[in-house]
């Protein structure tokens, strides 16, 4: 059987070892690009897109960069613990 081109959010969550809600949040924030299929609007993520996302996260980790919204939350958290 050939390798599937698309994954469900359940598949993505399992691969990334996160919950379905966390996988869906990545899609909503457009960190992970997905498409909606069918009348119920089920999400599908292309295998190559998931691999790109994983490689991007590794590159960010190597560079020590933090996405803007994470940095803002981190700063707010640090400010609240120092006051």
Kinemage of the C-alpha trace (Angstrom):
@kinemage 1
@onewidth
@group {chain A} dominant
@subgroup {mainchain}
@vectorlist {calphas} color= white
{ca unk a 1} P 0.000 0.000 0.000
{ca unk a 2} L 1.460 3.421 -0.937
{ca unk a 3} L 2.235 6.012 1.721
{ca unk a 4} L -0.757 8.339 2.197
{ca unk a 5} L -0.358 11.944 1.048
{ca unk a 6} L -2.600 13.415 3.765
{ca unk a 7} L -2.910 12.889 7.508
{ca unk a 8} L -5.848 13.550 9.810
{ca unk a 9} L -5.400 15.758 12.872
{ca unk a 10} L -5.560 12.559 14.930
{ca unk a 11} L -2.575 11.251 12.947
{ca unk a 12} L -0.703 14.541 13.361
{ca unk a 13} L -1.395 14.571 17.108
{ca unk a 14} L -0.099 11.024 17.434
{ca unk a 15} L 3.063 11.758 15.427
{ca unk a 16} L 3.816 14.912 17.436
{ca unk a 17} L 2.752 13.230 20.698
{ca unk a 18} L 0.294 16.031 21.517
{ca unk a 19} L -3.461 16.172 21.988
{ca unk a 20} L -5.907 16.674 19.121
{ca unk a 21} L -6.682 20.129 20.560
{ca unk a 22} L -3.012 21.106 20.436
{ca unk a 23} L -2.731 19.927 16.822
{ca unk a 24} L -5.864 21.901 15.946
{ca unk a 25} L -4.414 24.997 17.661
{ca unk a 26} L -1.317 24.740 15.421
{ca unk a 27} L -3.630 24.754 12.396
{ca unk a 28} L -5.734 27.664 13.714
{ca unk a 29} L -2.580 29.730 14.342
{ca unk a 30} L -1.383 28.816 10.834
{ca unk a 31} L 1.832 27.345 12.215
{ca unk a 32} L 0.846 24.109 10.506
{ca unk a 33} L -0.871 24.461 7.133
{ca unk a 34} L -3.917 22.260 6.614
{ca unk a 35} L -6.942 22.043 4.327
{ca unk a 36} L -10.576 21.307 5.076
{ca unk a 37} L -12.196 18.437 3.207
{ca unk a 38} L -15.832 17.420 2.868
{ca unk a 39} L -19.112 18.674 4.233
{ca unk a 40} L -18.034 18.381 7.858
{ca unk a 41} L -14.875 20.354 7.210
{ca unk a 42} L -12.464 17.691 8.402
{ca unk a 43} L -8.854 18.857 8.473
{ca unk a 44} L -6.074 17.195 6.481
{ca unk a 45} L -2.351 17.904 6.680
{ca unk a 46} L -0.026 16.954 3.864
{ca unk a 47} L 2.823 14.686 5.009
{ca unk a 48} L 5.384 17.035 3.410
{ca unk a 49} L 3.842 19.995 5.258
{ca unk a 50} L 4.133 18.208 8.598
{ca unk a 51} L 7.772 17.392 7.843
{ca unk a 52} L 8.404 21.074 6.961
{ca unk a 53} L 6.811 22.112 10.267
{ca unk a 54} L 8.990 19.688 12.240
{ca unk a 55} L 12.160 20.854 10.457
{ca unk a 56} L 11.214 24.490 11.114
{ca unk a 57} L 10.777 23.782 14.826
{ca unk a 58} L 14.187 22.063 14.941
{ca unk a 59} L 15.769 25.057 13.170
{ca unk a 60} L 14.164 27.420 15.708
{ca unk a 61} L 15.447 25.273 18.563
{ca unk a 62} L 18.967 25.243 17.145
{ca unk a 63} L 18.928 29.009 16.610
{ca unk a 64} L 17.454 29.619 20.047
{ca unk a 65} L 14.616 31.650 18.574
{ca unk a 66} L 11.193 31.860 20.162
{ca unk a 67} L 8.086 32.792 18.123
{ca unk a 68} L 6.741 36.291 18.922
{ca unk a 69} L 3.600 35.167 20.773
{ca unk a 70} L 5.623 32.729 22.903
{ca unk a 71} L 8.160 35.445 23.715
{ca unk a 72} L 5.382 37.843 24.745
{ca unk a 73} L 3.779 35.238 26.986
{ca unk a 74} L 7.173 34.397 28.482
{ca unk a 75} L 7.880 38.093 29.199
{ca unk a 76} L 4.467 38.542 30.810
{ca unk a 77} L 5.029 35.450 32.931
{ca unk a 78} L 8.448 36.682 34.063
{ca unk a 79} L 7.062 40.148 34.868
{ca unk a 80} L 4.287 38.711 37.024
{ca unk a 81} L 6.708 36.561 39.019
{ca unk a 82} L 9.092 39.464 39.733
{ca unk a 83} L 6.469 41.855 41.132
